[in-house]
């Protein structure tokens, strides 16, 4: 049984609604905010506040029909009800709808009741229809049979069916022969011929060098061994080594601009790009491939699914080659299809430009997050409020968390003039603390560390307390890399976030990954929420930092996938090895790269 039904326009004007059972909460508001405004209309089903919602969009009138229910109802019944109501509603309002502004109230109760009764009747009749049809009775089965007849192929006979001339006995004899043959093969296979002994040839190889003795924990340590294993003494103060590291991460003196902003990746204004396209007389890149087979109809063309499907099929394939996850590509294509079918192209507007505009709008809407994070402004606001701003970096192994943490430290120190403290909470990976010490010396930023094997949550807590007493403005917490399926380590990182409640939790991921991007960011986010200390107010990922962005060329789909799944923004992208190679990402730039 359905609980409620709503009819409203894309602009948010409610035309008619009914509640058969009182609806608790605001599932419709959540649907509009989290699904319809986020360019996910192609999904047509969602669960909000223990309610299931199914909807239909009429593009020609820009009207949504939404049914709200609990429990389980057949999709065929819901789709039939939505289609009946949509058809009856259009007949009811006729040409009086206009742009929707002149419709104050629609009296639709009796018509809706008739639609419900008709849908219920159709569902009962479909249940009475009898058992399942055989394949030959279906449309596809009839087409296969017709094709076989045209090619002169005999239809396969059933082994279990009885024939008039003893076909069943012949089938059984054939089966018995096959079984006997198989048994004979197995018996012959089991009998192996004895192998002939081969005399070993005289070895001419030189004897291998024996394995060197390994030094285990707990063994007796000599002075010579201590010197061999000590990689920290002497080297931090070595000015030659420090200068080499600074040259590696900072470059020459000419490249260091302490007042430089973290710029956007934009390579030019939209107007300049459009001018170039007009001058060249073509649309390049992916969009050219997508629309080269579409008729360039001018004005008044009604877009049908047959027109759009070939483009969207190629569109999905091309997106996946650019590292967009398959699920995201499917949902994006469904959203574009839903928003375009039934639309009429405007006057002097080609079908090509209509499809292009829809693709750009959908992707920009997806990449535009619900909130914006300006790290520098938030850190300065925290400093003015007299508190320490804490950022935690987390992610899988080897994505570049420590290096990009150093880039953020350089940005906050030189652009904002903030006093930064680095906290080494990777107490597992050998050399992790020494790596941060190297960055600390190059940046001239202090580091808080307690060695290896300690509790990361406790180290972060002490670091924040130390920052308060010593007057530091920002604490950047580095954590150990971990795979998303490792539950004990995921509990550990969730504990660190729950105990210290950082202002910003950044997920660090590679721009190189495709389908794995969804798996990584989804499981990290889910683990933080599931293992949160307070289930009523769980804490998830606040934003993302994409590394190795300079290596992917036009394969920037990981950004699209991660933002689509989490709804959180990409705060920074790493574009190189040096501290100055940190940029902000803009939705238009990603769309421009993906579409060519």
MOKAGI-V292818 format. One record per backbone hydrogen bond with DSSP energy under -1.0 kcal/mol. CO is the residue of the C=O (numbers start at 1). NH is the residue of the N-H. Records with the same first field share a line. If there is no record, write none. Layout:
CO->NH / NH
//
This chain:
3->20 / 21
4->68
5->18
6->66
7->15 / 16
8->64
9->12
13->9
16->7
18->5
26->30
27->31
28->32
29->33
30->34
31->35 / 36
32->37
35->40
40->43
44->55
46->53
48->51
51->48
52->69
53->46
54->67
56->65
58->62 / 63
62->10
63->58
64->8
65->56
66->6
67->54
68->3 / 4
69->52
74->78
75->79
76->80
77->81
78->82
79->83
80->84
81->85
82->86
83->87
84->88
85->89
86->90
87->91
88->92
89->93
90->94
93->96
97->100
106->108
108->112
109->113
110->114
111->115
112->116
113->117
114->118
115->119
116->120
117->121
118->122
119->123
120->124
121->125
122->126
123->127
124->128
138->142
139->143
140->144
141->145
142->146
143->147
144->148
145->149
146->150
147->151
148->153
166->170
167->171
168->172
169->173
170->174
171->175
172->176
173->177
174->178
175->179
176->180
177->181
178->182
179->183
180->184
181->185
182->186
183->187
184->188
185->189
186->190
216->219
222->226
223->227
224->228
225->229
226->230
232->236
235->238
238->242
239->243
240->244
241->245
242->246
243->247
244->248
245->249
246->250
249->579
252->255
257->260
261->263
263->584
269->273
270->274
271->275
272->276
273->277
274->278
275->279
276->280
277->281 / 282
285->289
286->290
287->291
291->294
295->297
297->351
301->345
303->342
304->308
305->309
308->312
309->313
310->314
311->315
312->316
313->317
314->318
315->319
316->320
317->321
319->324
320->323
322->557
325->329
326->330
327->331
328->332
329->333
330->334
331->335
332->336
333->337
334->338
335->339
336->340
337->341
340->343
343->303
345->300
346->349
349->299
350->354
351->355
352->356
353->357
354->358
355->359
356->360
357->361
358->362
359->363
360->364
361->365
362->366
363->367
364->368
374->378
375->379
376->380
377->381
378->382
379->383
380->384
381->385
382->387
383->386
389->475
390->503 / 504
391->477
392->506
394->508
395->482
400->404
401->405
402->406
403->407
404->408
405->409
406->410
407->411
408->412
409->413
410->414
411->415
412->418
419->473 / 474
421->476
422->448
423->425 / 478
425->427
427->453
429->432
431->435
432->436
433->437
434->438
435->439
436->440
437->441
438->442
439->443
440->444 / 445
446->422
448->424
455->459
456->460
457->461
458->462
459->463
460->464
461->465
462->466
463->467
464->468
465->469
466->470
467->472
473->389
474->421
475->391
476->423
477->393
478->425
483->486
485->487
486->490
487->491
488->492
489->493
490->494
491->495
492->496
493->497
494->498
495->499
496->500
497->501
504->392
505->542 / 543
506->394
507->545
509->547
514->517
515->519
516->520
517->521
518->522
519->523
520->524
521->525
522->526
523->527
524->528
525->529
526->530
527->531
534->537
543->507
544->571 / 572
545->509
546->574
547->511
548->551
552->555
554->556
556->559
557->561
558->562
559->563
560->564
561->565
562->566
563->567
567->370
569->544
572->546
573->583
574->549
578->581
580->582
581->575
583->573
584->265
586->590
587->591
588->592
589->593
590->594
591->595
595->287
//
